[in-house]
Amino acid sequence: MDIDPVTWFDEHFRNPQHAGSLPPGDTDVGTGRVENVRSGDVTRLQVRIDKSSCEIRDARFKAYGCSFTIASASFIADLVIGRTMVSALAITLDEINEALSLPITKRYCAELARDAMQLAVADYETKQDTQTHVISEQINDSGNRSCG
C-alpha cells in the first residue's frame, strides 16, 4: 500500500467507505457481528458474494465505538471487495494494523473488523448450505471455482 498510514486512517475515519447495510435475508449476503466486551465497541460487517466466482461483490459495515473501530471496519470493507472468499480470509491483523498505523492499545479494533468479516463469510456459507468449507475451495470440471 503506497499511501501513508495516517492518510489511510484519516480517510477511513473521516470518510468511511461502504457504511450501511445489505438485506440480511438475501441468500448471497453473509453477516458477521463482533463486540468487545471491555470497550463496548461493536462491528457488524456484511458481504455480498457471487456464488459462481466466490468473489465478494459488495461489503457494508456498521460500527459503534472509537475512531479506530470505525476506520478498521471501513478499511476492511473496502479491502475485501473484489477478493475471493479465500483471499479475504487470508487478510491478517498485521495488514490492517500496519495500513492504519493503529496504536497497540487499539489493535483490538482491527481484530473486531477481521473477525466480523470472517463471521460474515461463514454466515454466507451457512446460507448456501454447503458441505465444503471455503478453505477447501475446489475447481469443478468446467474449470470454474465452486463455492460449495
Sine and cosine of phi, psi and omega as CSV:
sin_phi,cos_phi,sin_psi,cos_psi,sin_omega,cos_omega
0.00,0.00,0.81,-0.58,-0.12,-0.99
-1.00,-0.03,-0.09,1.00,0.01,-1.00
-1.00,-0.04,0.65,-0.76,-0.04,-1.00
-0.93,0.36,0.47,-0.88,-0.10,-0.99
-0.83,0.56,-0.60,0.80,-0.01,-1.00
-0.90,0.44,-0.64,0.77,0.04,-1.00
-0.91,0.42,-0.70,0.71,0.04,-1.00
-0.86,0.52,-0.76,0.65,-0.03,-1.00
-0.87,0.50,-0.77,0.64,-0.04,-1.00
-0.86,0.51,-0.69,0.72,-0.01,-1.00
-0.88,0.47,-0.71,0.71,-0.07,-1.00
-0.98,0.18,-0.37,0.93,0.08,-1.00
-1.00,0.08,-0.76,0.65,-0.07,-1.00
-0.97,0.24,-0.51,0.86,-0.01,-1.00
-0.74,-0.67,0.93,0.36,-0.07,-1.00
-0.84,0.55,0.68,-0.73,0.04,-1.00
-1.00,-0.08,0.70,-0.71,0.15,-0.99
0.93,0.37,0.49,0.87,0.09,-1.00
-0.95,0.32,0.59,-0.81,0.04,-1.00
0.74,-0.67,-0.39,-0.92,-0.09,-1.00
-0.69,-0.72,0.44,-0.90,0.21,-0.98
-0.93,-0.36,0.39,-0.92,0.01,-1.00
-0.90,0.45,0.93,-0.36,-0.11,-0.99
-0.91,0.42,-0.36,0.93,-0.01,-1.00
-0.99,0.16,-0.22,0.97,0.01,-1.00
-0.91,0.42,0.68,-0.73,-0.06,-1.00
-0.94,0.35,-0.31,0.95,0.01,-1.00
-0.99,-0.11,0.19,0.98,0.00,-1.00
-0.90,-0.43,0.77,-0.63,0.11,-0.99
-0.92,-0.38,0.59,-0.81,-0.05,-1.00
-0.81,-0.58,0.73,-0.69,0.08,-1.00
-0.78,-0.63,0.67,-0.74,-0.01,-1.00
-0.71,-0.71,0.74,-0.67,-0.03,-1.00
-0.70,-0.71,0.60,-0.80,0.02,-1.00
-0.78,-0.63,0.63,-0.78,0.12,-0.99
-0.99,-0.12,0.93,-0.37,-0.10,-0.99
-0.89,0.45,-0.60,0.80,-0.03,-1.00
-0.91,0.42,-0.72,0.69,-0.07,-1.00
-1.00,-0.06,-0.39,0.92,-0.08,-1.00
1.00,0.09,-0.01,1.00,0.01,-1.00
-0.93,0.38,0.62,-0.78,-0.01,-1.00
-0.74,-0.67,0.68,-0.73,0.11,-0.99
-0.78,-0.63,0.77,-0.63,0.13,-0.99
-0.87,-0.50,0.78,-0.63,0.01,-1.00
-0.80,-0.60,0.68,-0.74,0.06,-1.00
-0.84,-0.54,0.60,-0.80,0.04,-1.00
-0.79,-0.61,0.62,-0.78,0.13,-0.99
-0.95,-0.30,0.85,-0.53,-0.13,-0.99
-0.89,-0.45,0.74,-0.68,0.07,-1.00
-0.98,0.20,0.87,-0.49,-0.10,-0.99
-0.90,0.45,-0.59,0.81,-0.07,-1.00
-0.97,0.24,-0.55,0.84,-0.04,-1.00
-0.97,-0.26,-0.18,0.98,-0.06,-1.00
0.90,0.45,0.32,0.95,-0.04,-1.00
-1.00,-0.03,0.65,-0.76,0.08,-1.00
-0.98,0.21,0.91,-0.41,-0.08,-1.00
-1.00,0.00,-0.43,0.90,-0.02,-1.00
-0.41,-0.91,0.40,-0.92,0.06,-1.00
-0.53,-0.85,0.59,-0.81,0.04,-1.00
-0.67,-0.74,0.49,-0.87,0.02,-1.00
-0.67,-0.74,0.39,-0.92,0.24,-0.97
-0.72,-0.69,0.72,-0.70,-0.02,-1.00
-0.68,-0.73,0.63,-0.77,0.07,-1.00
-0.82,-0.57,0.86,-0.51,0.01,-1.00
0.45,-0.89,-0.44,-0.90,-0.08,-1.00
-0.97,0.23,0.10,-0.99,-0.01,-1.00
-0.87,0.50,-0.54,0.84,-0.02,-1.00
-0.94,0.34,-0.56,0.83,0.06,-1.00
-0.92,0.40,-0.71,0.71,0.01,-1.00
-0.90,0.43,-0.73,0.69,0.00,-1.00
-0.89,0.46,-0.64,0.77,0.00,-1.00
-0.91,0.42,-0.68,0.73,0.01,-1.00
-0.91,0.41,-0.69,0.72,0.03,-1.00
-0.89,0.46,-0.70,0.72,-0.03,-1.00
-0.88,0.48,-0.74,0.67,-0.05,-1.00
-0.94,0.33,-0.57,0.82,0.06,-1.00
-0.87,0.49,-0.68,0.73,0.02,-1.00
-0.92,0.39,-0.64,0.77,-0.08,-1.00
-0.93,0.36,-0.57,0.82,-0.11,-0.99
-0.99,0.14,-0.37,0.93,-0.03,-1.00
-0.90,0.44,0.79,-0.61,-0.03,-1.00
1.00,-0.06,-0.16,0.99,0.03,-1.00
-1.00,-0.06,0.41,-0.91,0.16,-0.99
-0.97,0.26,0.24,-0.97,0.03,-1.00
-0.86,0.51,-0.67,0.74,-0.01,-1.00
-0.88,0.47,-0.70,0.71,0.01,-1.00
-0.90,0.43,-0.65,0.76,0.02,-1.00
-0.90,0.44,-0.66,0.75,0.00,-1.00
-0.93,0.37,-0.28,0.96,0.00,-1.00
-1.00,0.09,-0.11,0.99,0.03,-1.00
-0.89,0.45,0.75,-0.66,-0.06,-1.00
-0.98,-0.21,0.34,-0.94,0.09,-1.00
-0.89,0.46,-0.59,0.81,0.03,-1.00
-0.87,0.50,-0.64,0.77,0.03,-1.00
-0.86,0.52,-0.71,0.70,-0.03,-1.00
-0.94,0.35,-0.75,0.66,-0.01,-1.00
-0.85,0.53,-0.70,0.71,-0.02,-1.00
-0.94,0.34,-0.67,0.74,-0.03,-1.00
-0.89,0.46,-0.61,0.79,-0.05,-1.00
-0.99,-0.16,-0.08,1.00,-0.03,-1.00
0.79,0.61,0.78,0.63,-0.03,-1.00
-0.95,0.31,0.71,-0.71,0.10,-1.00
-0.90,0.43,0.43,-0.90,-0.03,-1.00
-0.80,0.59,-0.63,0.78,-0.04,-1.00
-0.95,0.31,-0.16,0.99,-0.02,-1.00
-0.89,-0.45,0.20,0.98,-0.02,-1.00
-0.93,0.37,-0.32,0.95,0.07,-1.00
-0.90,0.44,-0.40,0.92,0.01,-1.00
-0.91,0.41,-0.65,0.76,0.08,-1.00
-0.91,0.41,-0.62,0.79,0.02,-1.00
-0.90,0.43,-0.65,0.76,0.07,-1.00
-0.85,0.53,-0.74,0.67,-0.02,-1.00
-0.90,0.44,-0.73,0.68,-0.01,-1.00
-0.89,0.45,-0.70,0.71,-0.01,-1.00
-0.91,0.41,-0.62,0.79,0.04,-1.00
-0.90,0.44,-0.63,0.77,0.04,-1.00
-0.91,0.42,-0.69,0.72,0.02,-1.00
-0.88,0.47,-0.65,0.76,0.04,-1.00
-0.92,0.38,-0.56,0.83,0.04,-1.00
-0.91,0.42,-0.68,0.73,0.05,-1.00
-0.90,0.44,-0.67,0.74,0.03,-1.00
-0.89,0.45,-0.64,0.77,0.04,-1.00
-0.90,0.45,-0.67,0.74,0.07,-1.00
-0.85,0.52,-0.74,0.68,0.00,-1.00
-0.86,0.51,-0.66,0.75,0.03,-1.00
-0.88,0.48,-0.68,0.74,0.02,-1.00
-0.90,0.45,-0.51,0.86,0.01,-1.00
-0.98,0.20,-0.17,0.99,0.00,-1.00
0.81,0.58,0.71,0.70,-0.05,-1.00
-1.00,0.10,0.49,-0.87,0.13,-0.99
-1.00,0.00,-0.43,0.90,-0.07,-1.00
-0.98,-0.21,0.75,-0.66,0.02,-1.00
-1.00,0.09,0.38,-0.92,-0.07,-1.00
-0.85,0.52,-0.50,0.87,-0.02,-1.00
-0.89,0.46,-0.51,0.86,0.01,-1.00
-0.97,-0.24,0.63,0.77,0.01,-1.00
-0.78,0.63,0.74,-0.68,-0.07,-1.00
-0.92,-0.39,0.44,-0.90,0.16,-0.99
-0.99,-0.14,0.82,-0.57,-0.02,-1.00
-0.99,0.14,0.04,-1.00,-0.11,-0.99
-0.85,0.52,-0.49,0.87,-0.02,-1.00
-0.99,0.11,0.00,1.00,0.02,-1.00
1.00,0.03,0.06,1.00,0.03,-1.00
-1.00,-0.05,0.52,-0.85,0.07,-1.00
-0.93,0.38,0.55,-0.84,0.08,-1.00
-0.87,-0.49,0.79,-0.61,0.01,-1.00
-0.99,0.13,-0.07,1.00,0.00,-1.00
0.34,-0.94,0.00,0.00,0.00,0.00
